């Protein structure tokens, strides 16, 4: 079974983060909601506070198959400022393990040169941060081991793209039926 960690920082975009968690848990994928702080409660950009499963210090990265970064402001800035997480993102990228980001968060990959020559997408206000990428306007883009998406309105396609990479097309077909998508 795949293991996915979704990382939460103060100011995360609630729908982007929780849609991924919901869709993957419906598919019986092991998903941890991870606070990058020492607190298990994290408040999103619209004032919704969510209880996390764990905190960063407790994550087993060796047993994790994918890192997911939701967008939101200042959530994206807070994720990028947390160097222990960025070290893990860089390790996953170097080892071609799955990394995924939505809305403003794909800018983190762009700032690290991870998108050079690859198709990618982000929130229209952050496309200039996709340094070296072939910028697309698709709801979600899969380029090798990197998945990017545009924003709150593309949260379901983003989650389904993640699901497809982990469990295949049949799982996506079943999920779409189950959620009436």
GROMACS elastic network, one bead per residue, 0.5 to 0.9 nm:
[ bonds ]
;  ai    aj funct       b0    kb
    1    28     6  0.85381   500
    1    29     6  0.66101   500
    1    30     6  0.71506   500
    1   166     6  0.89948   500
    2    29     6  0.59738   500
    2    30     6  0.62665   500
    2    31     6  0.84744   500
    2    63     6  0.88773   500
    2    64     6  0.75830   500
    2    65     6  0.60975   500
    2    66     6  0.82162   500
    2   166     6  0.68366   500
    2   167     6  0.85070   500
    3    29     6  0.66404   500
    3    31     6  0.59312   500
    3    32     6  0.79405   500
    3    63     6  0.69642   500
    3    64     6  0.50072   500
    3    65     6  0.52481   500
    3    66     6  0.67550   500
    4    21     6  0.89340   500
    4    24     6  0.86438   500
    4    29     6  0.75927   500
    4    30     6  0.62607   500
    4    32     6  0.64005   500
    4    33     6  0.87694   500
    4    64     6  0.59175   500
    4    65     6  0.58112   500
    4    67     6  0.61415   500
    4    68     6  0.73663   500
    5    30     6  0.85596   500
    5    31     6  0.57183   500
    5    33     6  0.60945   500
    5    34     6  0.65440   500
    5    59     6  0.83775   500
    5    61     6  0.89009   500
    5    64     6  0.69451   500
    5    65     6  0.81582   500
    5    66     6  0.63352   500
    5    67     6  0.52207   500
    5    68     6  0.61735   500
    5    69     6  0.88349   500
    6    17     6  0.71047   500
    6    18     6  0.89545   500
    6    20     6  0.81137   500
    6    21     6  0.74299   500
    6    31     6  0.72884   500
    6    32     6  0.62382   500
    6    33     6  0.50781   500
    6    34     6  0.59581   500
    6    35     6  0.86878   500
    6    66     6  0.84352   500
    6    67     6  0.61327   500
    6    69     6  0.61566   500
    6    70     6  0.75037   500
    7    17     6  0.82639   500
    7    32     6  0.84124   500
    7    33     6  0.61745   500
    7    35     6  0.60213   500
    7    36     6  0.66490   500
    7    56     6  0.82516   500
    7    67     6  0.74973   500
    7    68     6  0.63474   500
    7    69     6  0.57281   500
    7    70     6  0.72235   500
    7    79     6  0.78747   500
    7    85     6  0.86855   500
    8    11     6  0.83608   500
    8    12     6  0.62143   500
    8    17     6  0.77838   500
    8    33     6  0.70200   500
    8    34     6  0.58380   500
    8    36     6  0.61808   500
    8    37     6  0.86263   500
    8    42     6  0.68933   500
    8    43     6  0.87846   500
    8    44     6  0.84301   500
    8    52     6  0.82587   500
    8    69     6  0.76155   500
    8    70     6  0.73548   500
    8    75     6  0.74646   500
    8    79     6  0.76121   500
    9    12     6  0.57032   500
    9    34     6  0.87468   500
    9    35     6  0.63003   500
    9    36     6  0.58751   500
    9    37     6  0.73896   500
    9    42     6  0.66359   500
    9    43     6  0.78519   500
    9    44     6  0.77534   500
    9    70     6  0.89489   500
    9    74     6  0.82389   500
    9    75     6  0.51201   500
    9    76     6  0.75855   500
    9    77     6  0.87937   500
    9    78     6  0.59434   500
    9    79     6  0.59067   500
   10    35     6  0.87651   500
   10    36     6  0.87602   500
   10    37     6  0.87764   500
   10    42     6  0.57356   500
   10    43     6  0.53819   500
   10    44     6  0.57575   500
   10    45     6  0.72972   500
   10    73     6  0.84681   500
   10    74     6  0.69441   500
   10    75     6  0.53437   500
   10    76     6  0.89199   500
   10    78     6  0.69579   500
   10    79     6  0.86512   500
   11    14     6  0.85584   500
   11    42     6  0.81983   500
   11    43     6  0.62338   500
   11    46     6  0.75874   500
   11    47     6  0.81861   500
   11    71     6  0.86327   500
   11    72     6  0.60322   500
   11    73     6  0.52958   500
   11    76     6  0.77470   500
   11    77     6  0.89127   500
   11    78     6  0.79178   500
   12    15     6  0.89776   500
   12    16     6  0.82740   500
   12    17     6  0.74023   500
   12    42     6  0.84399   500
   12    43     6  0.73553   500
   12    45     6  0.54312   500
   12    46     6  0.84836   500
   12    70     6  0.64463   500
   12    71     6  0.59085   500
   12    73     6  0.63321   500
   12    74     6  0.69157   500
   12    76     6  0.69287   500
   12    78     6  0.88159   500
   12    79     6  0.89892   500
   13    16     6  0.55846   500
   13    17     6  0.63677   500
   13    18     6  0.86319   500
   13    44     6  0.58501   500
   13    45     6  0.56749   500
   13    46     6  0.74915   500
   13    70     6  0.64678   500
   13    71     6  0.55158   500
   13    73     6  0.72321   500
   13    75     6  0.71890   500
   13    76     6  0.89143   500
   13   103     6  0.87575   500
   13   151     6  0.89042   500
   13   152     6  0.76322   500
   14    17     6  0.54313   500
   14    18     6  0.59582   500
   14    19     6  0.82180   500
   14    43     6  0.87727   500
   14    44     6  0.57630   500
   14    45     6  0.71539   500
   14    46     6  0.74228   500
   14    48     6  0.72624   500
   14    50     6  0.88104   500
   14    70     6  0.83056   500
   14    71     6  0.87626   500
   14    72     6  0.79173   500
   14   152     6  0.85943   500
   15    18     6  0.53056   500
   15    19     6  0.56304   500
   15    20     6  0.84290   500
   15    70     6  0.89092   500
   15   152     6  0.61002   500
   15   153     6  0.87937   500
   15   155     6  0.70358   500
   16    19     6  0.55989   500
   16    20     6  0.67015   500
   16    70     6  0.57300   500
   16    71     6  0.69065   500
   16    72     6  0.82968   500
   16   102     6  0.71140   500
   16   103     6  0.80942   500
   16   151     6  0.70110   500
   16   152     6  0.54288   500
   16   153     6  0.84672   500
   16   154     6  0.81508   500
   16   155     6  0.51701   500
   16   156     6  0.83103   500
   16   158     6  0.86314   500
   16   159     6  0.87798   500
   17    20     6  0.56386   500
   17    21     6  0.65928   500
   17    22     6  0.88789   500
   17    33     6  0.87958   500
   17    68     6  0.84020   500
   17    69     6  0.77480   500
   17    70     6  0.51517   500
   17    71     6  0.78128   500
   17   102     6  0.88104   500
   17   155     6  0.81368   500
   18    22     6  0.59367   500
   18    23     6  0.84960   500
   18    33     6  0.89077   500
   18    70     6  0.89289   500
   18   155     6  0.89575   500
   19    22     6  0.50859   500
   19    23     6  0.60423   500
   19    24     6  0.84252   500
   19   155     6  0.61998   500
   19   156     6  0.64788   500
   19   158     6  0.88654   500
   19   159     6  0.67932   500
   20    23     6  0.53823   500
   20    24     6  0.60673   500
   20    25     6  0.84140   500
   20    68     6  0.85562   500
   20    70     6  0.89185   500
   20   155     6  0.71428   500
   20   156     6  0.73755   500
   20   158     6  0.75234   500
   20   160     6  0.82341   500
   20   162     6  0.82265   500
   21    24     6  0.54151   500
   21    25     6  0.60103   500
   21    26     6  0.85453   500
   21    31     6  0.64721   500
   21    32     6  0.79771   500
   21    33     6  0.75477   500
   21   159     6  0.81974   500
   22    25     6  0.52477   500
   22    26     6  0.61266   500
   22    27     6  0.86875   500
   22   159     6  0.87785   500
   23    26     6  0.51657   500
   23    27     6  0.64290   500
   23    28     6  0.89028   500
   23    29     6  0.88934   500
   23   156     6  0.79151   500
   23   159     6  0.63509   500
   23   160     6  0.74703   500
   23   163     6  0.79292   500
   23   175     6  0.77971   500
   23   179     6  0.88780   500
   24    27     6  0.50020   500
   24    28     6  0.64305   500
   24    29     6  0.53073   500
   24    30     6  0.76140   500
   24    31     6  0.69910   500
   24   159     6  0.72714   500
   24   160     6  0.84252   500
   24   162     6  0.82755   500
   24   163     6  0.65623   500
   25    29     6  0.52850   500
   25    30     6  0.66851   500
   25    31     6  0.65803   500
   26    29     6  0.74982   500
   26   175     6  0.79863   500
   27   163     6  0.78706   500
   27   167     6  0.86130   500
   27   171     6  0.74094   500
   27   172     6  0.89624   500
   27   175     6  0.73343   500
   28    31     6  0.87140   500
   29   163     6  0.86728   500
   29   166     6  0.87153   500
   29   167     6  0.88630   500
   31    53     6  0.89926   500
   32    52     6  0.77830   500
   32    53     6  0.57737   500
   32    54     6  0.70315   500
   32    59     6  0.88829   500
   33    51     6  0.83402   500
   33    52     6  0.51271   500
   33    53     6  0.52131   500
   33    54     6  0.65627   500
   33    55     6  0.82901   500
   34    37     6  0.87288   500
   34    40     6  0.79398   500
   34    52     6  0.57695   500
   34    53     6  0.61904   500
   34    54     6  0.51122   500
   34    55     6  0.51097   500
   34    56     6  0.59660   500
   34    58     6  0.89433   500
   34    59     6  0.79270   500
   35    38     6  0.70465   500
   35    39     6  0.67594   500
   35    40     6  0.60226   500
   35    41     6  0.74888   500
   35    42     6  0.67812   500
   35    51     6  0.88885   500
   35    52     6  0.62069   500
   35    53     6  0.81207   500
   35    54     6  0.64721   500
   35    56     6  0.58614   500
   36    39     6  0.81143   500
   36    40     6  0.89441   500
   36    55     6  0.61029   500
   36    56     6  0.50611   500
   36    57     6  0.81752   500
   36    78     6  0.88904   500
   36    79     6  0.75706   500
   36    82     6  0.74874   500
   36    84     6  0.89685   500
   36    85     6  0.77528   500
   37    40     6  0.75977   500
   37    41     6  0.89920   500
   37    42     6  0.84071   500
   37    55     6  0.65564   500
   37    56     6  0.68801   500
   37    57     6  0.87241   500
   38    55     6  0.59620   500
   38    56     6  0.74529   500
   38    57     6  0.78835   500
   39    42     6  0.71912   500
   39    52     6  0.84952   500
   39    54     6  0.88334   500
   39    55     6  0.70161   500
   40    50     6  0.82336   500
   40    51     6  0.57193   500
   40    53     6  0.71810   500
   40    54     6  0.64222   500
   40    55     6  0.63108   500
   41    49     6  0.63833   500
   41    50     6  0.55552   500
   41    52     6  0.59605   500
   42    48     6  0.82908   500
   42    49     6  0.54231   500
   42    50     6  0.54718   500
   42    51     6  0.66439   500
   42    52     6  0.72989   500
   43    46     6  0.79436   500
   43    47     6  0.58427   500
   43    48     6  0.54453   500
   43    50     6  0.62771   500
   43    51     6  0.89793   500
   44    47     6  0.54015   500
   44    48     6  0.52949   500
   44    49     6  0.61675   500
   44    50     6  0.77974   500
   44    72     6  0.78946   500
   44    73     6  0.86386   500
   44    74     6  0.89534   500
   44    75     6  0.75614   500
   45    48     6  0.74145   500
   45    72     6  0.63011   500
   45    73     6  0.62026   500
   45    74     6  0.71700   500
   45    75     6  0.72859   500
   46    49     6  0.89236   500
   51    54     6  0.88735   500
   52    55     6  0.73535   500
   54    57     6  0.84070   500
   54    58     6  0.66039   500
   54    59     6  0.74817   500
   55    58     6  0.56984   500
   55    59     6  0.70356   500
   56    59     6  0.55124   500
   56    84     6  0.86757   500
   56    85     6  0.80669   500
   57    60     6  0.87260   500
   59    62     6  0.88592   500
   59    63     6  0.87197   500
   59    64     6  0.83195   500
   60    63     6  0.55189   500
   60    64     6  0.65019   500
   61    65     6  0.80255   500
   61    88     6  0.77546   500
   62    65     6  0.80485   500
   64    67     6  0.75952   500
   65    92     6  0.87813   500
   65    97     6  0.64934   500
   65    98     6  0.63491   500
   65    99     6  0.87355   500
   65   166     6  0.89518   500
   66    92     6  0.80908   500
   66    97     6  0.65708   500
   66    99     6  0.55647   500
   66   100     6  0.74739   500
   67    88     6  0.86311   500
   67    89     6  0.72118   500
   67    92     6  0.80411   500
   67    97     6  0.85538   500
   67    98     6  0.64821   500
   67   100     6  0.62434   500
   67   101     6  0.84681   500
   68    98     6  0.85037   500
   68    99     6  0.60138   500
   68   101     6  0.57001   500
   68   102     6  0.83800   500
   69    76     6  0.79055   500
   69    79     6  0.78453   500
   69    99     6  0.80356   500
   69   100     6  0.61660   500
   69   102     6  0.66792   500
   69   105     6  0.61478   500
   69   106     6  0.80986   500
   70    75     6  0.78353   500
   70    76     6  0.72637   500
   70   100     6  0.84633   500
   70   101     6  0.57875   500
   70   102     6  0.53857   500
   70   103     6  0.71355   500
   70   104     6  0.80197   500
   70   105     6  0.61724   500
   70   106     6  0.89303   500
   70   151     6  0.89817   500
   71    74     6  0.85024   500
   71    75     6  0.62699   500
   71    76     6  0.52464   500
   71    77     6  0.89444   500
   71   101     6  0.71881   500
   71   102     6  0.54858   500
   71   106     6  0.81174   500
   71   123     6  0.89477   500
   71   151     6  0.74475   500
   71   152     6  0.86551   500
   72    75     6  0.50437   500
   72    76     6  0.57914   500
   72    77     6  0.86046   500
   72   102     6  0.89006   500
   72   103     6  0.70847   500
   72   104     6  0.65613   500
   72   105     6  0.77643   500
   72   151     6  0.87240   500
   73    76     6  0.57969   500
   73    77     6  0.68483   500
   73    78     6  0.83360   500
   73   104     6  0.80015   500
   74    77     6  0.52738   500
   74    78     6  0.60992   500
   74    79     6  0.86695   500
   75    78     6  0.50276   500
   75    79     6  0.61226   500
   75    80     6  0.86327   500
   75   105     6  0.85641   500
   76    79     6  0.51136   500
   76    80     6  0.62158   500
   76    81     6  0.85620   500
   76   103     6  0.88832   500
   76   104     6  0.63316   500
   76   105     6  0.53445   500
   76   106     6  0.89978   500
   76   107     6  0.85691   500
   76   108     6  0.79252   500
   77    80     6  0.52106   500
   77    81     6  0.61041   500
   77    82     6  0.87915   500
   77   104     6  0.88662   500
   77   105     6  0.82977   500
   77   108     6  0.87102   500
   78    81     6  0.50784   500
   78    82     6  0.64104   500
   79    82     6  0.53846   500
   79    83     6  0.83125   500
   79    85     6  0.72954   500
   79    86     6  0.78601   500
   79   105     6  0.83763   500
   79   108     6  0.86423   500
   80    83     6  0.70261   500
   80    85     6  0.77521   500
   80    86     6  0.64566   500
   80   105     6  0.83991   500
   80   108     6  0.63492   500
   81    85     6  0.86887   500
   81    86     6  0.79822   500
   82    85     6  0.57442   500
   82    86     6  0.65069   500
   82    87     6  0.89536   500
   83    87     6  0.60511   500
   83    88     6  0.86503   500
   84    87     6  0.51534   500
   84    88     6  0.65439   500
   84    89     6  0.88617   500
   85    88     6  0.51089   500
   85    89     6  0.62379   500
   85    90     6  0.86538   500
   86    90     6  0.61401   500
   86    91     6  0.85660   500
   86   108     6  0.86554   500
   87    90     6  0.51692   500
   87    91     6  0.62304   500
   87    92     6  0.87017   500
   88    92     6  0.60808   500
   88    93     6  0.84604   500
   89    92     6  0.51619   500
   89    93     6  0.61400   500
   89    94     6  0.86042   500
   89    99     6  0.70635   500
   89   109     6  0.86170   500
   90    93     6  0.50370   500
   90    94     6  0.60755   500
   90    95     6  0.85714   500
   90   109     6  0.89356   500
   90   112     6  0.81098   500
   90   114     6  0.86586   500
   91    94     6  0.50559   500
   91    95     6  0.61388   500
   91    96     6  0.84278   500
   91    97     6  0.83290   500
   92    95     6  0.51230   500
   92    96     6  0.59152   500
   92    98     6  0.67454   500
   92    99     6  0.69688   500
   93    97     6  0.59438   500
   93    98     6  0.73447   500
   93    99     6  0.70195   500
   93   114     6  0.74998   500
   93   145     6  0.76994   500
   93   146     6  0.81682   500
   94    97     6  0.77236   500
   95    98     6  0.89550   500
   96    99     6  0.85215   500
   96   144     6  0.80757   500
   96   145     6  0.58076   500
   96   146     6  0.84975   500
   97   145     6  0.60598   500
   97   146     6  0.84138   500
   98   144     6  0.85489   500
   98   146     6  0.59927   500
   98   147     6  0.77904   500
   99   145     6  0.64322   500
   99   146     6  0.51527   500
   99   147     6  0.64439   500
   99   148     6  0.86934   500
  100   105     6  0.87642   500
  100   106     6  0.77540   500
  100   142     6  0.89336   500
  100   145     6  0.83060   500
  100   146     6  0.56694   500
  100   148     6  0.57147   500
  100   149     6  0.83150   500
  100   158     6  0.87961   500
  100   162     6  0.78641   500
  101   104     6  0.80073   500
  101   105     6  0.52515   500
  101   106     6  0.50360   500
  101   107     6  0.85826   500
  101   108     6  0.84244   500
  101   109     6  0.83014   500
  101   122     6  0.84610   500
  101   146     6  0.82559   500
  101   147     6  0.64275   500
  101   148     6  0.50349   500
  101   149     6  0.65126   500
  101   150     6  0.88839   500
  101   158     6  0.87188   500
  102   105     6  0.54133   500
  102   106     6  0.59342   500
  102   121     6  0.82976   500
  102   122     6  0.64489   500
  102   123     6  0.77205   500
  102   140     6  0.84220   500
  102   147     6  0.82981   500
  102   148     6  0.55107   500
  102   150     6  0.56612   500
  102   151     6  0.58546   500
  102   152     6  0.82505   500
  102   154     6  0.84380   500
  102   155     6  0.77062   500
  102   158     6  0.75064   500
  103   106     6  0.67000   500
  103   107     6  0.85128   500
  103   121     6  0.82528   500
  103   122     6  0.50101   500
  103   124     6  0.82962   500
  103   125     6  0.89369   500
  103   126     6  0.77873   500
  103   148     6  0.80661   500
  103   149     6  0.60395   500
  103   152     6  0.71558   500
  103   154     6  0.87230   500
  103   155     6  0.89977   500
  104   107     6  0.58298   500
  104   108     6  0.80344   500
  104   122     6  0.60153   500
  104   123     6  0.56295   500
  104   124     6  0.86472   500
  104   125     6  0.77737   500
  104   126     6  0.57300   500
  104   127     6  0.83924   500
  104   129     6  0.88187   500
  104   149     6  0.89991   500
  104   150     6  0.77166   500
  104   151     6  0.76297   500
  105   108     6  0.55542   500
  105   109     6  0.76543   500
  105   122     6  0.75610   500
  105   123     6  0.86837   500
  105   126     6  0.86131   500
  105   148     6  0.85116   500
  105   149     6  0.89608   500
  106   109     6  0.52942   500
  106   110     6  0.65189   500
  106   111     6  0.88217   500
  106   120     6  0.80077   500
  106   121     6  0.73082   500
  106   122     6  0.58815   500
  106   123     6  0.85397   500
  106   126     6  0.82020   500
  106   127     6  0.86485   500
  106   129     6  0.80555   500
  106   130     6  0.69238   500
  106   147     6  0.86850   500
  106   148     6  0.60870   500
  106   149     6  0.76289   500
  106   150     6  0.86333   500
  107   111     6  0.60437   500
  107   112     6  0.86093   500
  107   122     6  0.73354   500
  107   126     6  0.64987   500
  107   127     6  0.75025   500
  107   128     6  0.82537   500
  107   130     6  0.54149   500
  107   131     6  0.79630   500
  108   111     6  0.52167   500
  108   112     6  0.65116   500
  108   113     6  0.89779   500
  108   114     6  0.88151   500
  108   129     6  0.79896   500
  108   130     6  0.82102   500
  109   112     6  0.52345   500
  109   113     6  0.64546   500
  109   114     6  0.52287   500
  109   115     6  0.63861   500
  109   129     6  0.87005   500
  109   130     6  0.72282   500
  109   131     6  0.83875   500
  109   146     6  0.89920   500
  110   113     6  0.52109   500
  110   114     6  0.58421   500
  110   115     6  0.55552   500
  110   116     6  0.77941   500
  110   128     6  0.89368   500
  110   129     6  0.57253   500
  110   132     6  0.72265   500
  110   133     6  0.75042   500
  111   114     6  0.77141   500
  111   115     6  0.87673   500
  111   129     6  0.66286   500
  111   130     6  0.71503   500
  111   131     6  0.64489   500
  112   115     6  0.81041   500
  112   131     6  0.84109   500
  113   116     6  0.59028   500
  113   130     6  0.85050   500
  113   131     6  0.65739   500
  113   132     6  0.71562   500
  113   133     6  0.89220   500
  114   117     6  0.89783   500
  114   118     6  0.84317   500
  114   130     6  0.89555   500
  114   131     6  0.84070   500
  114   132     6  0.84417   500
  114   133     6  0.86267   500
  114   146     6  0.87103   500
  115   118     6  0.52152   500
  115   119     6  0.73818   500
  115   120     6  0.71118   500
  115   130     6  0.67405   500
  115   131     6  0.66640   500
  115   132     6  0.59375   500
  115   134     6  0.81874   500
  115   143     6  0.88059   500
  115   146     6  0.84701   500
  116   119     6  0.85760   500
  116   130     6  0.84658   500
  116   131     6  0.67291   500
  116   133     6  0.50423   500
  116   134     6  0.79794   500
  117   132     6  0.58545   500
  117   133     6  0.52105   500
  117   134     6  0.61966   500
  118   132     6  0.76564   500
  118   133     6  0.51170   500
  118   134     6  0.56602   500
  118   135     6  0.83182   500
  118   143     6  0.62968   500
  118   144     6  0.85888   500
  119   133     6  0.56674   500
  119   135     6  0.57904   500
  119   136     6  0.63590   500
  119   141     6  0.69219   500
  119   142     6  0.77840   500
  119   143     6  0.62378   500
  120   127     6  0.89317   500
  120   130     6  0.73686   500
  120   133     6  0.60924   500
  120   134     6  0.61970   500
  120   135     6  0.52622   500
  120   136     6  0.57689   500
  120   137     6  0.83749   500
  120   138     6  0.86164   500
  120   140     6  0.80723   500
  120   141     6  0.57126   500
  120   142     6  0.75604   500
  120   143     6  0.72656   500
  120   146     6  0.84707   500
  120   147     6  0.76452   500
  120   148     6  0.58431   500
  120   149     6  0.76964   500
  121   124     6  0.83826   500
  121   126     6  0.89462   500
  121   127     6  0.68613   500
  121   130     6  0.76615   500
  121   133     6  0.85085   500
  121   134     6  0.83611   500
  121   135     6  0.55597   500
  121   136     6  0.51336   500
  121   137     6  0.60567   500
  121   138     6  0.69457   500
  121   139     6  0.77972   500
  121   140     6  0.69865   500
  121   141     6  0.65410   500
  121   147     6  0.88597   500
  121   148     6  0.56371   500
  121   149     6  0.55021   500
  121   150     6  0.58518   500
  122   125     6  0.79089   500
  122   126     6  0.60071   500
  122   127     6  0.55196   500
  122   129     6  0.87100   500
  122   130     6  0.76585   500
  122   135     6  0.81697   500
  122   136     6  0.82701   500
  122   137     6  0.79805   500
  122   139     6  0.89371   500
  122   140     6  0.88036   500
  122   148     6  0.66953   500
  122   149     6  0.55267   500
  122   151     6  0.70787   500
  123   126     6  0.53413   500
  123   127     6  0.63836   500
  123   149     6  0.76071   500
  123   151     6  0.55850   500
  124   127     6  0.54173   500
  124   128     6  0.84068   500
  124   137     6  0.85478   500
  124   150     6  0.73251   500
  124   151     6  0.88280   500
  125   128     6  0.75812   500
  125   129     6  0.88972   500
  126   129     6  0.54621   500
  126   130     6  0.73260   500
  127   130     6  0.54421   500
  127   131     6  0.84158   500
  127   135     6  0.69796   500
  127   136     6  0.89947   500
  128   131     6  0.67918   500
  128   135     6  0.88244   500
  129   132     6  0.88598   500
  130   133     6  0.55438   500
  130   134     6  0.83021   500
  130   135     6  0.72545   500
  131   134     6  0.89110   500
  132   135     6  0.87232   500
  133   136     6  0.87841   500
  136   139     6  0.87535   500
  136   140     6  0.88943   500
  136   141     6  0.77741   500
  137   140     6  0.82251   500
  137   141     6  0.87786   500
  137   149     6  0.88018   500
  137   150     6  0.76560   500
  138   141     6  0.64606   500
  138   149     6  0.76372   500
  138   150     6  0.77902   500
  139   148     6  0.85024   500
  139   149     6  0.56481   500
  139   150     6  0.59301   500
  139   151     6  0.81825   500
  139   153     6  0.83141   500
  139   154     6  0.52998   500
  139   155     6  0.83278   500
  139   157     6  0.63188   500
  139   158     6  0.70494   500
  140   147     6  0.69893   500
  140   148     6  0.55977   500
  140   150     6  0.68505   500
  140   154     6  0.71657   500
  140   155     6  0.86993   500
  140   157     6  0.62203   500
  140   158     6  0.53111   500
  140   159     6  0.89280   500
  140   161     6  0.68833   500
  141   146     6  0.81265   500
  141   147     6  0.55931   500
  141   148     6  0.52821   500
  141   149     6  0.63274   500
  141   158     6  0.81881   500
  141   161     6  0.79301   500
  142   145     6  0.72661   500
  142   146     6  0.58698   500
  142   148     6  0.66830   500
  142   161     6  0.74131   500
  142   162     6  0.87423   500
  142   165     6  0.87357   500
  143   146     6  0.52405   500
  143   147     6  0.63318   500
  143   148     6  0.84112   500
  144   147     6  0.80054   500
  145   165     6  0.89626   500
  147   158     6  0.78772   500
  147   161     6  0.76024   500
  147   162     6  0.73432   500
  148   158     6  0.73766   500
  149   154     6  0.66182   500
  149   155     6  0.75661   500
  149   157     6  0.81571   500
  149   158     6  0.58449   500
  150   153     6  0.77357   500
  150   154     6  0.60893   500
  150   155     6  0.80865   500
  150   158     6  0.84963   500
  151   154     6  0.53762   500
  151   155     6  0.64011   500
  151   158     6  0.89659   500
  152   155     6  0.52650   500
  152   156     6  0.85752   500
  153   156     6  0.76763   500
  153   157     6  0.87408   500
  154   157     6  0.54043   500
  154   158     6  0.60616   500
  154   159     6  0.86474   500
  155   158     6  0.50127   500
  155   159     6  0.61302   500
  155   160     6  0.85655   500
  156   159     6  0.50641   500
  156   160     6  0.60585   500
  156   161     6  0.85103   500
  156   181     6  0.86355   500
  157   161     6  0.60429   500
  157   162     6  0.86246   500
  158   161     6  0.50958   500
  158   162     6  0.63652   500
  158   163     6  0.86596   500
  159   162     6  0.50997   500
  159   163     6  0.61647   500
  159   164     6  0.86399   500
  160   164     6  0.60401   500
  160   165     6  0.86544   500
  160   171     6  0.89477   500
  160   172     6  0.61196   500
  160   175     6  0.80776   500
  160   176     6  0.83693   500
  161   164     6  0.50981   500
  161   165     6  0.63949   500
  161   166     6  0.87762   500
  161   172     6  0.81832   500
  162   165     6  0.53232   500
  162   166     6  0.63710   500
  162   167     6  0.85735   500
  163   166     6  0.51772   500
  163   167     6  0.57225   500
  163   168     6  0.69891   500
  163   169     6  0.83304   500
  163   171     6  0.71856   500
  163   172     6  0.65283   500
  164   167     6  0.53256   500
  164   169     6  0.53498   500
  164   170     6  0.80710   500
  164   171     6  0.67988   500
  164   172     6  0.58823   500
  165   168     6  0.58569   500
  165   169     6  0.82067   500
  167   170     6  0.77971   500
  167   171     6  0.59536   500
  167   172     6  0.79909   500
  168   171     6  0.56892   500
  168   172     6  0.68621   500
  169   172     6  0.50909   500
  169   173     6  0.62747   500
  169   174     6  0.87162   500
  170   173     6  0.50526   500
  170   174     6  0.62331   500
  170   175     6  0.85351   500
  171   174     6  0.51932   500
  171   175     6  0.60708   500
  171   176     6  0.86092   500
  172   176     6  0.60403   500
  172   177     6  0.85907   500
  173   176     6  0.52572   500
  173   177     6  0.64261   500
  173   178     6  0.87183   500
  174   177     6  0.52034   500
  174   178     6  0.61573   500
  174   179     6  0.87514   500
  175   179     6  0.61130   500
  175   180     6  0.82378   500
  175   181     6  0.81899   500
  176   179     6  0.53819   500
  176   180     6  0.57362   500
  177   180     6  0.50616   500
  177   181     6  0.64716   500
  178   181     6  0.78530   500
